[in-house]
């Protein structure tokens, strides 16, 4: 039978463990992030009806607006089906 030597215990430095809350607010943005997201989508769509030098700007604006819509729908779906809030 082989005997194992006891593992050395890590040194205790005397410092307490810092929690994320010690560094500041770490909560959720709540409803304001979703409101800002939908406002941003609306502004991006409105920007498409202004004059552009070429259509590349419109493609980017529509693409970013569509991406934001997908992220907001995903967030809504995840919050609706979450086990806890």
LINPE-V796146 format. One record per helix or strand. SS is the DSSP state (A for helix, B for strand). FROM is the first residue (numbers start at 1). TO is the last residue. If there is no record, write none. Layout:
BEGIN
SS,FROM,TO  SS,FROM,TO
END
This chain:
BEGIN
A,20,23  A,31,47  A,56,80
END
